[in-house]
Amino acid sequence: MVRVRGRSGRRWSIAAMCCRKPGETSRLIYRPRRHRKHRGCDTFAWSDYRDLVVRAHVQLQAPIVLIRDNLNTHRAAGMREYAAAHDWLTIIQLPTCAPDLNPVVGVGSLLRRGPLANTAFTDDEHLERTLRRGLRQIHIRPDLIDGCLAGTRLALTQQRQQPEEVSHDEQSATIRRR
């Protein structure tokens, strides 16, 4: 969340996913949103996070193993029902108070230490341009995304399942702590 001085009630939130598909470069899939207090929309809803996951699924053209934190909208009943209805989506819940396991925290840190650091924004549009430019710069630098993923010390490995359990070359991702 980045606050803009001078006008209380205006802020930006960012929903983001650090994505890794074996054999391809890492990606950052994100959706920034400006909130205005008078419109009543104060945060992302579970359906916004669902839409981000669907967008990742379409872009990656692969099953998704979603590792998420304990944000209340992530744990919403609608999101649980959606995940249960779609076999391409597997959700792994992070333990409570474990920001060190969340690679998106690293993305936020890159933004705060980079383009948003020591900047006096002249207006909302200046903040928006700077924020979008910073996200785009992270998006086009897979090494930064890899660094955010490596910072969690989670190892992402591919394991083939037994041929009788799954058709030709489907794979399941296993996540373990190094």
CNS distance restraints for C-alpha pairs under 8 A (distance, minus, plus):
assign (resid   1 and name CA) (resid  11 and name CA) 6.71 0.50 0.50
assign (resid   1 and name CA) (resid  12 and name CA) 5.57 0.50 0.50
assign (resid   1 and name CA) (resid  13 and name CA) 5.03 0.50 0.50
assign (resid   1 and name CA) (resid  14 and name CA) 7.23 0.50 0.50
assign (resid   2 and name CA) (resid  11 and name CA) 5.92 0.50 0.50
assign (resid   2 and name CA) (resid  12 and name CA) 5.62 0.50 0.50
assign (resid   2 and name CA) (resid  13 and name CA) 7.25 0.50 0.50
assign (resid   3 and name CA) (resid  10 and name CA) 6.82 0.50 0.50
assign (resid   3 and name CA) (resid  11 and name CA) 4.97 0.50 0.50
assign (resid   3 and name CA) (resid  12 and name CA) 6.99 0.50 0.50
assign (resid   4 and name CA) (resid   8 and name CA) 7.48 0.50 0.50
assign (resid   4 and name CA) (resid  10 and name CA) 6.47 0.50 0.50
assign (resid   4 and name CA) (resid  11 and name CA) 6.33 0.50 0.50
assign (resid   4 and name CA) (resid 121 and name CA) 7.50 0.50 0.50
assign (resid   4 and name CA) (resid 123 and name CA) 7.86 0.50 0.50
assign (resid   4 and name CA) (resid 124 and name CA) 7.16 0.50 0.50
assign (resid   4 and name CA) (resid 127 and name CA) 7.90 0.50 0.50
assign (resid   9 and name CA) (resid  35 and name CA) 7.78 0.50 0.50
assign (resid   9 and name CA) (resid  36 and name CA) 5.83 0.50 0.50
assign (resid   9 and name CA) (resid  37 and name CA) 4.69 0.50 0.50
assign (resid   9 and name CA) (resid  38 and name CA) 7.62 0.50 0.50
assign (resid  10 and name CA) (resid  34 and name CA) 7.30 0.50 0.50
assign (resid  10 and name CA) (resid  35 and name CA) 5.79 0.50 0.50
assign (resid  10 and name CA) (resid  36 and name CA) 4.92 0.50 0.50
assign (resid  10 and name CA) (resid  37 and name CA) 6.35 0.50 0.50
assign (resid  11 and name CA) (resid  34 and name CA) 5.93 0.50 0.50
assign (resid  11 and name CA) (resid  35 and name CA) 5.42 0.50 0.50
assign (resid  11 and name CA) (resid  36 and name CA) 6.90 0.50 0.50
assign (resid  12 and name CA) (resid  32 and name CA) 6.88 0.50 0.50
assign (resid  12 and name CA) (resid  33 and name CA) 5.55 0.50 0.50
assign (resid  12 and name CA) (resid  34 and name CA) 4.51 0.50 0.50
assign (resid  12 and name CA) (resid  35 and name CA) 5.95 0.50 0.50
assign (resid  13 and name CA) (resid  32 and name CA) 5.80 0.50 0.50
assign (resid  13 and name CA) (resid  33 and name CA) 5.37 0.50 0.50
assign (resid  13 and name CA) (resid  34 and name CA) 6.59 0.50 0.50
assign (resid  13 and name CA) (resid  35 and name CA) 7.53 0.50 0.50
assign (resid  13 and name CA) (resid  43 and name CA) 7.25 0.50 0.50
assign (resid  13 and name CA) (resid  44 and name CA) 7.84 0.50 0.50
assign (resid  14 and name CA) (resid  30 and name CA) 6.89 0.50 0.50
assign (resid  14 and name CA) (resid  31 and name CA) 5.74 0.50 0.50
assign (resid  14 and name CA) (resid  32 and name CA) 4.24 0.50 0.50
assign (resid  14 and name CA) (resid  33 and name CA) 6.21 0.50 0.50
assign (resid  15 and name CA) (resid  30 and name CA) 5.60 0.50 0.50
assign (resid  15 and name CA) (resid  31 and name CA) 5.29 0.50 0.50
assign (resid  15 and name CA) (resid  32 and name CA) 6.32 0.50 0.50
assign (resid  15 and name CA) (resid  44 and name CA) 7.81 0.50 0.50
assign (resid  15 and name CA) (resid  49 and name CA) 7.21 0.50 0.50
assign (resid  15 and name CA) (resid  52 and name CA) 7.80 0.50 0.50
assign (resid  16 and name CA) (resid  28 and name CA) 6.88 0.50 0.50
assign (resid  16 and name CA) (resid  29 and name CA) 5.64 0.50 0.50
assign (resid  16 and name CA) (resid  30 and name CA) 4.08 0.50 0.50
assign (resid  16 and name CA) (resid  31 and name CA) 6.35 0.50 0.50
assign (resid  16 and name CA) (resid  52 and name CA) 7.87 0.50 0.50
assign (resid  16 and name CA) (resid 104 and name CA) 6.49 0.50 0.50
assign (resid  17 and name CA) (resid  28 and name CA) 5.75 0.50 0.50
assign (resid  17 and name CA) (resid  29 and name CA) 5.21 0.50 0.50
assign (resid  17 and name CA) (resid  30 and name CA) 6.25 0.50 0.50
assign (resid  17 and name CA) (resid 104 and name CA) 6.53 0.50 0.50
assign (resid  18 and name CA) (resid  26 and name CA) 7.24 0.50 0.50
assign (resid  18 and name CA) (resid  27 and name CA) 5.96 0.50 0.50
assign (resid  18 and name CA) (resid  28 and name CA) 4.79 0.50 0.50
assign (resid  18 and name CA) (resid  29 and name CA) 6.60 0.50 0.50
assign (resid  18 and name CA) (resid 103 and name CA) 6.57 0.50 0.50
assign (resid  18 and name CA) (resid 104 and name CA) 6.50 0.50 0.50
assign (resid  18 and name CA) (resid 145 and name CA) 6.47 0.50 0.50
assign (resid  18 and name CA) (resid 148 and name CA) 7.99 0.50 0.50
assign (resid  18 and name CA) (resid 149 and name CA) 7.29 0.50 0.50
assign (resid  19 and name CA) (resid  26 and name CA) 5.62 0.50 0.50
assign (resid  19 and name CA) (resid  27 and name CA) 5.03 0.50 0.50
assign (resid  19 and name CA) (resid  28 and name CA) 6.07 0.50 0.50
assign (resid  19 and name CA) (resid  29 and name CA) 7.28 0.50 0.50
assign (resid  19 and name CA) (resid  56 and name CA) 7.91 0.50 0.50
assign (resid  20 and name CA) (resid  24 and name CA) 7.35 0.50 0.50
assign (resid  20 and name CA) (resid  25 and name CA) 6.96 0.50 0.50
assign (resid  20 and name CA) (resid  26 and name CA) 4.65 0.50 0.50
assign (resid  20 and name CA) (resid  27 and name CA) 6.49 0.50 0.50
assign (resid  21 and name CA) (resid  25 and name CA) 7.21 0.50 0.50
assign (resid  21 and name CA) (resid  26 and name CA) 6.79 0.50 0.50
assign (resid  21 and name CA) (resid  60 and name CA) 7.36 0.50 0.50
assign (resid  25 and name CA) (resid 142 and name CA) 6.06 0.50 0.50
assign (resid  26 and name CA) (resid 142 and name CA) 5.15 0.50 0.50
assign (resid  26 and name CA) (resid 143 and name CA) 7.82 0.50 0.50
assign (resid  26 and name CA) (resid 145 and name CA) 6.28 0.50 0.50
assign (resid  26 and name CA) (resid 146 and name CA) 6.49 0.50 0.50
assign (resid  27 and name CA) (resid 139 and name CA) 6.11 0.50 0.50
assign (resid  27 and name CA) (resid 140 and name CA) 7.89 0.50 0.50
assign (resid  27 and name CA) (resid 142 and name CA) 6.31 0.50 0.50
assign (resid  27 and name CA) (resid 145 and name CA) 6.80 0.50 0.50
assign (resid  28 and name CA) (resid 138 and name CA) 7.34 0.50 0.50
assign (resid  28 and name CA) (resid 139 and name CA) 5.05 0.50 0.50
assign (resid  28 and name CA) (resid 145 and name CA) 6.90 0.50 0.50
assign (resid  29 and name CA) (resid  52 and name CA) 7.67 0.50 0.50
assign (resid  29 and name CA) (resid  56 and name CA) 6.70 0.50 0.50
assign (resid  29 and name CA) (resid 139 and name CA) 7.60 0.50 0.50
assign (resid  30 and name CA) (resid  52 and name CA) 7.40 0.50 0.50
assign (resid  30 and name CA) (resid 135 and name CA) 7.94 0.50 0.50
assign (resid  31 and name CA) (resid  52 and name CA) 7.49 0.50 0.50
assign (resid  32 and name CA) (resid 132 and name CA) 7.81 0.50 0.50
assign (resid  35 and name CA) (resid  39 and name CA) 7.87 0.50 0.50
assign (resid  35 and name CA) (resid  41 and name CA) 6.35 0.50 0.50
assign (resid  35 and name CA) (resid  42 and name CA) 6.16 0.50 0.50
assign (resid  35 and name CA) (resid  43 and name CA) 7.36 0.50 0.50
assign (resid  36 and name CA) (resid  40 and name CA) 7.19 0.50 0.50
assign (resid  36 and name CA) (resid  41 and name CA) 6.95 0.50 0.50
assign (resid  36 and name CA) (resid  42 and name CA) 7.39 0.50 0.50
assign (resid  37 and name CA) (resid  41 and name CA) 6.89 0.50 0.50
assign (resid  37 and name CA) (resid  42 and name CA) 6.70 0.50 0.50
assign (resid  44 and name CA) (resid  48 and name CA) 5.86 0.50 0.50
assign (resid  44 and name CA) (resid  49 and name CA) 7.22 0.50 0.50
assign (resid  44 and name CA) (resid  73 and name CA) 7.61 0.50 0.50
assign (resid  45 and name CA) (resid  49 and name CA) 6.85 0.50 0.50
assign (resid  45 and name CA) (resid  73 and name CA) 6.05 0.50 0.50
assign (resid  46 and name CA) (resid  50 and name CA) 6.20 0.50 0.50
assign (resid  46 and name CA) (resid  73 and name CA) 4.84 0.50 0.50
assign (resid  46 and name CA) (resid  74 and name CA) 6.09 0.50 0.50
assign (resid  46 and name CA) (resid  76 and name CA) 6.36 0.50 0.50
assign (resid  46 and name CA) (resid  78 and name CA) 6.95 0.50 0.50
assign (resid  46 and name CA) (resid  79 and name CA) 6.14 0.50 0.50
assign (resid  47 and name CA) (resid  51 and name CA) 6.09 0.50 0.50
assign (resid  47 and name CA) (resid  78 and name CA) 7.66 0.50 0.50
assign (resid  47 and name CA) (resid  79 and name CA) 7.30 0.50 0.50
assign (resid  48 and name CA) (resid  52 and name CA) 6.34 0.50 0.50
assign (resid  49 and name CA) (resid  53 and name CA) 6.30 0.50 0.50
assign (resid  49 and name CA) (resid  74 and name CA) 7.24 0.50 0.50
assign (resid  50 and name CA) (resid  54 and name CA) 6.22 0.50 0.50
assign (resid  50 and name CA) (resid  79 and name CA) 6.67 0.50 0.50
assign (resid  50 and name CA) (resid  82 and name CA) 7.90 0.50 0.50
assign (resid  51 and name CA) (resid  55 and name CA) 6.08 0.50 0.50
assign (resid  52 and name CA) (resid  56 and name CA) 6.25 0.50 0.50
assign (resid  53 and name CA) (resid  57 and name CA) 6.19 0.50 0.50
assign (resid  53 and name CA) (resid  64 and name CA) 7.89 0.50 0.50
assign (resid  54 and name CA) (resid  58 and name CA) 6.19 0.50 0.50
assign (resid  55 and name CA) (resid  59 and name CA) 6.12 0.50 0.50
assign (resid  56 and name CA) (resid  60 and name CA) 5.87 0.50 0.50
assign (resid  56 and name CA) (resid  64 and name CA) 7.86 0.50 0.50
assign (resid  57 and name CA) (resid  61 and name CA) 5.54 0.50 0.50
assign (resid  57 and name CA) (resid  62 and name CA) 5.95 0.50 0.50
assign (resid  57 and name CA) (resid  63 and name CA) 6.53 0.50 0.50
assign (resid  57 and name CA) (resid  64 and name CA) 6.34 0.50 0.50
assign (resid  58 and name CA) (resid  62 and name CA) 7.65 0.50 0.50
assign (resid  62 and name CA) (resid  88 and name CA) 7.60 0.50 0.50
assign (resid  63 and name CA) (resid  88 and name CA) 4.44 0.50 0.50
assign (resid  63 and name CA) (resid  89 and name CA) 6.06 0.50 0.50
assign (resid  64 and name CA) (resid  88 and name CA) 6.02 0.50 0.50
assign (resid  64 and name CA) (resid  89 and name CA) 4.96 0.50 0.50
assign (resid  64 and name CA) (resid  90 and name CA) 6.22 0.50 0.50
assign (resid  65 and name CA) (resid  89 and name CA) 6.05 0.50 0.50
assign (resid  65 and name CA) (resid  90 and name CA) 4.72 0.50 0.50
assign (resid  65 and name CA) (resid  91 and name CA) 5.85 0.50 0.50
assign (resid  65 and name CA) (resid  92 and name CA) 7.25 0.50 0.50
assign (resid  65 and name CA) (resid 173 and name CA) 7.08 0.50 0.50
assign (resid  66 and name CA) (resid  89 and name CA) 7.19 0.50 0.50
assign (resid  66 and name CA) (resid  90 and name CA) 6.04 0.50 0.50
assign (resid  66 and name CA) (resid  91 and name CA) 4.76 0.50 0.50
assign (resid  66 and name CA) (resid  92 and name CA) 6.05 0.50 0.50
assign (resid  67 and name CA) (resid  91 and name CA) 6.01 0.50 0.50
assign (resid  67 and name CA) (resid  92 and name CA) 4.79 0.50 0.50
assign (resid  67 and name CA) (resid  93 and name CA) 5.96 0.50 0.50
assign (resid  67 and name CA) (resid  94 and name CA) 6.67 0.50 0.50
assign (resid  67 and name CA) (resid 102 and name CA) 7.89 0.50 0.50
assign (resid  68 and name CA) (resid  74 and name CA) 7.24 0.50 0.50
assign (resid  68 and name CA) (resid  91 and name CA) 7.37 0.50 0.50
assign (resid  68 and name CA) (resid  92 and name CA) 6.46 0.50 0.50
assign (resid  68 and name CA) (resid  93 and name CA) 5.38 0.50 0.50
assign (resid  68 and name CA) (resid  94 and name CA) 5.83 0.50 0.50
assign (resid  68 and name CA) (resid 102 and name CA) 7.33 0.50 0.50
assign (resid  69 and name CA) (resid  74 and name CA) 7.38 0.50 0.50
assign (resid  69 and name CA) (resid  93 and name CA) 6.13 0.50 0.50
assign (resid  69 and name CA) (resid  94 and name CA) 5.05 0.50 0.50
assign (resid  69 and name CA) (resid  95 and name CA) 7.26 0.50 0.50
assign (resid  69 and name CA) (resid  96 and name CA) 7.38 0.50 0.50
assign (resid  69 and name CA) (resid  98 and name CA) 7.78 0.50 0.50
assign (resid  69 and name CA) (resid  99 and name CA) 7.84 0.50 0.50
assign (resid  69 and name CA) (resid 102 and name CA) 7.08 0.50 0.50
assign (resid  70 and name CA) (resid  74 and name CA) 6.59 0.50 0.50
assign (resid  70 and name CA) (resid  75 and name CA) 6.70 0.50 0.50
assign (resid  70 and name CA) (resid  93 and name CA) 7.15 0.50 0.50
assign (resid  70 and name CA) (resid  94 and name CA) 6.84 0.50 0.50
assign (resid  70 and name CA) (resid  95 and name CA) 7.50 0.50 0.50
assign (resid  70 and name CA) (resid  96 and name CA) 6.29 0.50 0.50
assign (resid  71 and name CA) (resid  75 and name CA) 6.68 0.50 0.50
assign (resid  72 and name CA) (resid  76 and name CA) 6.30 0.50 0.50
assign (resid  74 and name CA) (resid  79 and name CA) 6.74 0.50 0.50
assign (resid  75 and name CA) (resid  79 and name CA) 6.64 0.50 0.50
assign (resid  75 and name CA) (resid  80 and name CA) 6.86 0.50 0.50
assign (resid  76 and name CA) (resid  80 and name CA) 6.49 0.50 0.50
assign (resid  77 and name CA) (resid  81 and name CA) 6.13 0.50 0.50
assign (resid  78 and name CA) (resid  82 and name CA) 6.11 0.50 0.50
assign (resid  79 and name CA) (resid  83 and name CA) 6.16 0.50 0.50
assign (resid  80 and name CA) (resid  84 and name CA) 6.18 0.50 0.50
assign (resid  81 and name CA) (resid  85 and name CA) 6.24 0.50 0.50
assign (resid  82 and name CA) (resid  86 and name CA) 6.46 0.50 0.50
assign (resid  83 and name CA) (resid  87 and name CA) 7.39 0.50 0.50
assign (resid  83 and name CA) (resid  89 and name CA) 5.76 0.50 0.50
assign (resid  83 and name CA) (resid  90 and name CA) 6.89 0.50 0.50
assign (resid  83 and name CA) (resid  91 and name CA) 7.32 0.50 0.50
assign (resid  94 and name CA) (resid  98 and name CA) 6.92 0.50 0.50
assign (resid  94 and name CA) (resid 101 and name CA) 7.35 0.50 0.50
assign (resid  98 and name CA) (resid 102 and name CA) 7.30 0.50 0.50
assign (resid  99 and name CA) (resid 105 and name CA) 6.57 0.50 0.50
assign (resid 100 and name CA) (resid 105 and name CA) 7.58 0.50 0.50
assign (resid 100 and name CA) (resid 151 and name CA) 7.46 0.50 0.50
assign (resid 100 and name CA) (resid 152 and name CA) 5.63 0.50 0.50
assign (resid 101 and name CA) (resid 151 and name CA) 7.81 0.50 0.50
assign (resid 101 and name CA) (resid 152 and name CA) 4.48 0.50 0.50
assign (resid 101 and name CA) (resid 153 and name CA) 7.32 0.50 0.50
assign (resid 101 and name CA) (resid 154 and name CA) 7.32 0.50 0.50
assign (resid 102 and name CA) (resid 106 and name CA) 7.54 0.50 0.50
assign (resid 102 and name CA) (resid 149 and name CA) 7.99 0.50 0.50
assign (resid 102 and name CA) (resid 152 and name CA) 6.31 0.50 0.50
assign (resid 103 and name CA) (resid 107 and name CA) 6.81 0.50 0.50
assign (resid 103 and name CA) (resid 148 and name CA) 4.89 0.50 0.50
assign (resid 103 and name CA) (resid 149 and name CA) 5.13 0.50 0.50
assign (resid 103 and name CA) (resid 151 and name CA) 7.03 0.50 0.50
assign (resid 103 and name CA) (resid 152 and name CA) 6.15 0.50 0.50
assign (resid 104 and name CA) (resid 108 and name CA) 6.37 0.50 0.50
assign (resid 104 and name CA) (resid 148 and name CA) 7.18 0.50 0.50
assign (resid 105 and name CA) (resid 109 and name CA) 6.28 0.50 0.50
assign (resid 105 and name CA) (resid 148 and name CA) 7.97 0.50 0.50
assign (resid 106 and name CA) (resid 110 and name CA) 6.20 0.50 0.50
assign (resid 106 and name CA) (resid 148 and name CA) 5.11 0.50 0.50
assign (resid 106 and name CA) (resid 151 and name CA) 7.64 0.50 0.50
assign (resid 107 and name CA) (resid 111 and name CA) 6.34 0.50 0.50
assign (resid 107 and name CA) (resid 138 and name CA) 7.75 0.50 0.50
assign (resid 107 and name CA) (resid 145 and name CA) 7.56 0.50 0.50
assign (resid 107 and name CA) (resid 148 and name CA) 6.67 0.50 0.50
assign (resid 108 and name CA) (resid 112 and name CA) 6.17 0.50 0.50
assign (resid 109 and name CA) (resid 113 and name CA) 6.01 0.50 0.50
assign (resid 110 and name CA) (resid 114 and name CA) 5.71 0.50 0.50
assign (resid 111 and name CA) (resid 115 and name CA) 5.88 0.50 0.50
assign (resid 111 and name CA) (resid 116 and name CA) 5.91 0.50 0.50
assign (resid 111 and name CA) (resid 117 and name CA) 7.74 0.50 0.50
assign (resid 111 and name CA) (resid 131 and name CA) 7.71 0.50 0.50
assign (resid 111 and name CA) (resid 134 and name CA) 6.27 0.50 0.50
assign (resid 111 and name CA) (resid 135 and name CA) 7.42 0.50 0.50
assign (resid 112 and name CA) (resid 116 and name CA) 5.07 0.50 0.50
assign (resid 112 and name CA) (resid 117 and name CA) 5.45 0.50 0.50
assign (resid 113 and name CA) (resid 117 and name CA) 5.19 0.50 0.50
assign (resid 114 and name CA) (resid 134 and name CA) 7.60 0.50 0.50
assign (resid 115 and name CA) (resid 119 and name CA) 7.81 0.50 0.50
assign (resid 115 and name CA) (resid 130 and name CA) 6.51 0.50 0.50
assign (resid 115 and name CA) (resid 131 and name CA) 7.35 0.50 0.50
assign (resid 115 and name CA) (resid 134 and name CA) 5.81 0.50 0.50
assign (resid 116 and name CA) (resid 130 and name CA) 7.12 0.50 0.50
assign (resid 116 and name CA) (resid 131 and name CA) 7.22 0.50 0.50
assign (resid 121 and name CA) (resid 126 and name CA) 5.83 0.50 0.50
assign (resid 121 and name CA) (resid 127 and name CA) 5.73 0.50 0.50
assign (resid 122 and name CA) (resid 126 and name CA) 6.11 0.50 0.50
assign (resid 122 and name CA) (resid 127 and name CA) 7.74 0.50 0.50
assign (resid 123 and name CA) (resid 127 and name CA) 6.60 0.50 0.50
assign (resid 124 and name CA) (resid 128 and name CA) 6.13 0.50 0.50
assign (resid 125 and name CA) (resid 129 and name CA) 6.09 0.50 0.50
assign (resid 126 and name CA) (resid 130 and name CA) 6.17 0.50 0.50
assign (resid 127 and name CA) (resid 131 and name CA) 5.96 0.50 0.50
assign (resid 128 and name CA) (resid 132 and name CA) 6.04 0.50 0.50
assign (resid 129 and name CA) (resid 133 and name CA) 5.95 0.50 0.50
assign (resid 130 and name CA) (resid 134 and name CA) 6.05 0.50 0.50
assign (resid 131 and name CA) (resid 135 and name CA) 6.24 0.50 0.50
assign (resid 132 and name CA) (resid 136 and name CA) 6.04 0.50 0.50
assign (resid 133 and name CA) (resid 137 and name CA) 6.13 0.50 0.50
assign (resid 134 and name CA) (resid 138 and name CA) 6.40 0.50 0.50
assign (resid 135 and name CA) (resid 139 and name CA) 6.07 0.50 0.50
assign (resid 136 and name CA) (resid 140 and name CA) 6.24 0.50 0.50
assign (resid 137 and name CA) (resid 141 and name CA) 6.41 0.50 0.50
assign (resid 138 and name CA) (resid 142 and name CA) 7.33 0.50 0.50
assign (resid 138 and name CA) (resid 144 and name CA) 6.33 0.50 0.50
assign (resid 138 and name CA) (resid 145 and name CA) 7.01 0.50 0.50
assign (resid 139 and name CA) (resid 145 and name CA) 7.55 0.50 0.50
assign (resid 141 and name CA) (resid 145 and name CA) 6.95 0.50 0.50
assign (resid 142 and name CA) (resid 146 and name CA) 6.02 0.50 0.50
assign (resid 143 and name CA) (resid 147 and name CA) 6.07 0.50 0.50
assign (resid 144 and name CA) (resid 148 and name CA) 6.33 0.50 0.50
assign (resid 145 and name CA) (resid 149 and name CA) 6.24 0.50 0.50
assign (resid 146 and name CA) (resid 150 and name CA) 5.94 0.50 0.50
assign (resid 147 and name CA) (resid 151 and name CA) 5.92 0.50 0.50
assign (resid 148 and name CA) (resid 152 and name CA) 6.92 0.50 0.50
assign (resid 149 and name CA) (resid 153 and name CA) 7.33 0.50 0.50
assign (resid 149 and name CA) (resid 154 and name CA) 7.31 0.50 0.50
assign (resid 150 and name CA) (resid 154 and name CA) 6.83 0.50 0.50
assign (resid 150 and name CA) (resid 155 and name CA) 7.96 0.50 0.50
assign (resid 153 and name CA) (resid 177 and name CA) 6.16 0.50 0.50
assign (resid 153 and name CA) (resid 178 and name CA) 5.82 0.50 0.50
assign (resid 154 and name CA) (resid 175 and name CA) 6.62 0.50 0.50
assign (resid 154 and name CA) (resid 176 and name CA) 5.81 0.50 0.50
assign (resid 154 and name CA) (resid 177 and name CA) 4.67 0.50 0.50
assign (resid 154 and name CA) (resid 178 and name CA) 6.05 0.50 0.50
assign (resid 155 and name CA) (resid 175 and name CA) 5.89 0.50 0.50
assign (resid 155 and name CA) (resid 176 and name CA) 5.49 0.50 0.50
assign (resid 155 and name CA) (resid 177 and name CA) 6.01 0.50 0.50
assign (resid 155 and name CA) (resid 178 and name CA) 6.17 0.50 0.50
assign (resid 156 and name CA) (resid 173 and name CA) 6.90 0.50 0.50
assign (resid 156 and name CA) (resid 174 and name CA) 6.28 0.50 0.50
assign (resid 156 and name CA) (resid 175 and name CA) 5.15 0.50 0.50
assign (resid 156 and name CA) (resid 176 and name CA) 7.03 0.50 0.50
assign (resid 157 and name CA) (resid 173 and name CA) 6.02 0.50 0.50
assign (resid 157 and name CA) (resid 174 and name CA) 5.65 0.50 0.50
assign (resid 157 and name CA) (resid 175 and name CA) 6.60 0.50 0.50
assign (resid 158 and name CA) (resid 171 and name CA) 6.72 0.50 0.50
assign (resid 158 and name CA) (resid 172 and name CA) 6.29 0.50 0.50
assign (resid 158 and name CA) (resid 173 and name CA) 5.03 0.50 0.50
assign (resid 158 and name CA) (resid 174 and name CA) 6.38 0.50 0.50
assign (resid 159 and name CA) (resid 171 and name CA) 6.31 0.50 0.50
assign (resid 159 and name CA) (resid 172 and name CA) 6.00 0.50 0.50
assign (resid 159 and name CA) (resid 173 and name CA) 6.46 0.50 0.50
assign (resid 159 and name CA) (resid 174 and name CA) 7.00 0.50 0.50
assign (resid 160 and name CA) (resid 169 and name CA) 7.69 0.50 0.50
assign (resid 160 and name CA) (resid 170 and name CA) 7.31 0.50 0.50
assign (resid 160 and name CA) (resid 171 and name CA) 5.16 0.50 0.50
assign (resid 160 and name CA) (resid 172 and name CA) 6.60 0.50 0.50
assign (resid 161 and name CA) (resid 165 and name CA) 6.68 0.50 0.50
assign (resid 161 and name CA) (resid 166 and name CA) 6.64 0.50 0.50
assign (resid 161 and name CA) (resid 170 and name CA) 7.72 0.50 0.50
assign (resid 161 and name CA) (resid 171 and name CA) 6.51 0.50 0.50
assign (resid 161 and name CA) (resid 172 and name CA) 7.12 0.50 0.50
assign (resid 162 and name CA) (resid 166 and name CA) 6.70 0.50 0.50
assign (resid 163 and name CA) (resid 167 and name CA) 6.49 0.50 0.50
assign (resid 163 and name CA) (resid 168 and name CA) 6.90 0.50 0.50
assign (resid 166 and name CA) (resid 170 and name CA) 6.47 0.50 0.50
